[in-house]
Amino acid sequence: MATFSVYMIRHGQTYFNKYRRMQGWCDSPLTAVGEADARNAGKMLNGIHFDAVYSSDMTRAVRTAELMLPASGNADLTVQPLAAFREAFYGYFEGDDTSQTWFEVGAPHQAPTLSDIIATYGIEKAKDFCKAADPFHQAENNAEFWQRVNGGLDTLRANQQDGDKVLVVSHGNTIYSIAARFAELTSPERPQNGSVTKFTISDDAVQLDYIGRKDHLA
């Protein structure tokens, strides 16, 4: 049985993050702060030799990975994009004001913010509520999200060897969702831009080692 480590990083700050806009499958560039987030994440991981590097196929994630690699001492590796590790798709709400969207999604359930939805119902229901509130019903629900993400986990399992260390650049909702599925989380707050969340993955299990760290790691 192969067991390997996955260091999952939330991409650096984007303009949509700065302007508090819904950003799932729509994309916006990294800000100067976001580029610094990426380099700092690389520095936190400096000294760790990675065997493979993947990222969501969103530009913000690929760019974060590209900036991280030299700073982490892994400049010889090539980023492999995987659509499976994209952010959740928010359908009709893509690009809208974040607070207004989550109020519209959560208010019928007496949970007017994303944190309220997560704290009361869990991150999985947030996706179901979002699809229900989308007038086109094209936002991903939880089952659709996990069908995609499970494919990504299966790809890692198929490609990696026992003892490998793998870097994956993904997104706040996606990272939090994976962590929440396999561990009891005490906070509804998603990992910050440029933070590191570590998982240990085997053929039949996913273990959360830590979430949202922004200190030097070994």
Secondary structure, 3 states (H helix, E strand, C coil): CCCEEEEEEECCCEHHHHCCECCCCCCCCECHHHHHHHHHHHHHCCCCCCCEEEECCCHHHHHHHHHHHHHHCCCCCCEEECHHHCCCCCHHHCCCEHHHHHHHHHHHHCCCCHHHHHHHHCHHHHHHHHHHHCCCCCCCCHHHHHHHHHHHHHHHHHHCCCCCEEEEEECHHHHHHHHHHHCCCCCCCCCCCCCEEEEEECCCCEEEEEEEECCCCC
